[in-house]
Amino acid sequence: MNKKKNIIYVIMGFVFLFSAILTTTFAFWSVTKNQEKENFVNTNCFDITFKDENQINISNAYPIAEDDGKKLQPYIFTITNKCGDGSHYVINLETVTTKEKKLKEEYLRGYLTNGQDILFNDTLKDEYINNEKVIKASSKAIKLYEGDSYNKN
């Protein structure tokens, strides 16, 4: 009987020693790292073209009627999908203020079209805030439109 107990103790000792070595080895070889820099994703799927003739600038602005605002020269840009697959995109209007006085976005109105289709036509309310800003210096990002684009080729 003592011989059986000794064998059981030896087996339990080996099991304990094996699990101790296994957990120590796992702890020694597993590495955890925290990322400290930003991720940058480059894509060749979208071709974005801007016509920088009429930059959006609201300095020295005064209130005008919505219909008069629509008659102003628009800021024109084009997004073209060059990928074979569909791609998702978001169009933000981000506020970058260089002066202490700042007009509240709730007094501004955004108007975004795709040809004759109206994609956004509303005041820049807090319900449109996008927490994923693209411009670091921006104080607020307003999501004007979100969609999927498919290559038509």
C-alpha angles and dihedrals in degrees: 000000000000089000090056091049091050091050090050090049091049091049092047089048091053092047091050092046091047093050091046091052092045095051092043091050092047091050090047096050101038113091127196120196130181120215115235102176132065124265117239120200119197119196135180092198099091126053108196118194123189127193099209095193096104109034116187106254123159101184114133091006124157131197116277134173118273092243090053090050091055089056093059120101107278127227103244127207134158130209116198125185111223096174126100091232133057118272132200122228140178126206112210131186103211124194117225112181122189097178133064094239110075130181110229113248091230087073092055128081126211124210120186125174138178102207104302094343114100109219099174130011113158145092115283096259126177090250088073095054114132112203091200100082120185098198111063093207094053118111095205139008120210117198106225098173142355125193151139124257127204126196109248094205 
